């Protein structure tokens, strides 16, 4: 989620990662974030991965946010469906992934329709 949002500070929080490496990781992986987010909703149980940078394995830092009330498979399915809907509406996969990640960050308990509405609000042009 941090990569989809372009939040290199979250990546920098990992032990052994400096600001330049964090920025590079986010920049290099930003285009891959939508496909990873969509894969999690297709029945695949994605486990937290460790990032490899400069020959060092970095542990994943788990967020301290409260756990959502719905199951992980329902959440990832809603996420994948929202990404699909937004890309079918013509938004780029990276814009859609960023909006979905932001919407989930604001309310992790959103169902598919609510997630799509929240992401569309974020993608709407500002006056």
C-alpha positions as CSV (number, residue, x, y, z in Angstrom):
1,X,0.0,0.0,0.0
2,X,2.8,2.4,0.8
3,X,4.3,1.8,-2.7
4,X,0.9,2.4,-4.4
5,X,0.7,5.7,-2.4
6,X,4.3,6.7,-3.2
7,X,5.0,6.8,0.5
8,X,8.8,6.3,0.6
9,X,8.9,7.3,4.3
10,X,7.1,4.0,5.2
11,X,9.7,2.1,3.2
12,X,12.5,4.1,4.9
13,X,11.2,3.0,8.3
14,X,12.6,-0.5,7.5
15,X,15.9,-1.3,9.2
16,X,18.9,-0.7,6.9
17,X,17.0,1.4,4.3
18,X,17.9,5.0,3.8
19,X,16.0,7.8,2.1
20,X,17.6,7.3,-1.4
21,X,17.0,3.5,-1.4
22,X,13.5,4.0,-0.2
23,X,12.7,6.5,-2.9
24,X,14.3,4.1,-5.5
25,X,12.2,1.1,-4.3
26,X,9.0,3.1,-4.4
27,X,9.8,4.5,-7.9
28,X,10.8,1.1,-9.3
29,X,7.8,-0.7,-7.8
30,X,5.1,1.9,-8.3
31,X,4.0,0.5,-11.7
32,X,3.8,-3.0,-10.2
33,X,1.6,-2.1,-7.3
34,X,-1.7,-2.3,-9.2
35,X,-1.1,-5.8,-10.4
36,X,0.0,-7.0,-6.9
37,X,-3.1,-5.3,-5.4
38,X,-5.3,-7.0,-8.0
39,X,-3.7,-10.4,-7.5
40,X,-4.7,-10.4,-3.8
41,X,-8.4,-10.5,-4.8
42,X,-8.1,-13.5,-7.2
43,X,-8.0,-16.2,-4.6
44,X,-4.3,-16.0,-4.0
45,X,-3.3,-15.6,-0.4
46,X,-0.4,-13.2,-0.6
47,X,1.9,-13.4,2.4
48,X,3.9,-10.3,3.5
49,X,7.1,-10.2,1.4
50,X,10.5,-9.0,2.4
51,X,12.1,-6.4,0.1
52,X,15.6,-7.1,-1.1
53,X,17.8,-4.0,-1.6
54,X,21.6,-3.9,-1.9
55,X,22.0,-7.6,-0.9
56,X,20.1,-7.1,2.3
57,X,16.8,-8.7,3.2
58,X,14.5,-6.2,4.9
59,X,11.7,-7.3,7.3
60,X,8.2,-6.1,6.5
61,X,6.9,-3.6,9.1
62,X,3.3,-4.4,10.0
63,X,1.0,-1.4,10.5
64,X,-0.4,-0.8,13.9
65,X,-3.9,0.1,12.5
66,X,-6.9,-1.7,14.0
67,X,-8.0,-4.9,12.1
68,X,-11.0,-4.6,9.8
69,X,-14.1,-6.5,10.7
70,X,-14.5,-8.2,7.4
71,X,-12.4,-11.2,6.3
72,X,-9.1,-10.7,4.5
73,X,-10.5,-12.6,1.4
74,X,-13.5,-10.3,1.2
75,X,-11.3,-7.2,1.6
76,X,-8.9,-8.3,-1.1
77,X,-11.9,-9.2,-3.4
78,X,-13.4,-5.8,-2.9
79,X,-10.0,-4.2,-3.6
80,X,-9.6,-6.2,-6.8
81,X,-13.1,-5.5,-8.0
82,X,-12.6,-1.7,-7.3
83,X,-9.4,-1.7,-9.2
84,X,-11.0,-3.5,-12.1
85,X,-14.0,-1.1,-12.1
86,X,-11.8,2.0,-12.0
87,X,-9.5,0.8,-14.9
88,X,-12.6,-0.1,-16.9
89,X,-13.8,3.5,-16.4
90,X,-10.5,4.6,-18.0
91,X,-8.3,5.5,-15.0
92,X,-4.7,4.3,-15.3
93,X,-3.9,1.3,-13.1
94,X,-1.4,3.3,-11.0
95,X,-4.0,6.1,-10.4
96,X,-6.7,3.5,-9.5
97,X,-4.3,1.7,-7.2
98,X,-3.4,4.9,-5.4
99,X,-7.0,5.9,-5.0
100,X,-8.1,2.5,-3.7
101,X,-5.1,2.3,-1.3
102,X,-6.0,5.8,0.0
103,X,-9.7,5.0,0.4
104,X,-8.8,1.8,2.3
105,X,-6.5,3.7,4.5
106,X,-9.3,6.1,5.4
107,X,-11.8,3.2,6.0
108,X,-10.6,-0.4,5.9
109,X,-14.2,-1.7,6.3
110,X,-15.5,-0.4,3.0
111,X,-17.4,-2.9,0.8
112,X,-16.8,-3.0,-3.0
113,X,-19.4,-0.3,-3.9
114,X,-18.3,2.0,-1.1
115,X,-14.7,1.5,-2.0
116,X,-15.4,2.4,-5.6
117,X,-17.3,5.6,-4.6
118,X,-14.6,6.7,-2.2
119,X,-11.9,6.1,-4.9
120,X,-13.9,8.0,-7.4
121,X,-14.2,10.9,-5.0
122,X,-10.4,10.9,-4.7
123,X,-10.0,10.8,-8.5
124,X,-12.5,13.5,-9.3
125,X,-11.0,16.7,-10.6
126,X,-10.6,19.4,-7.9
127,X,-12.1,22.8,-8.7
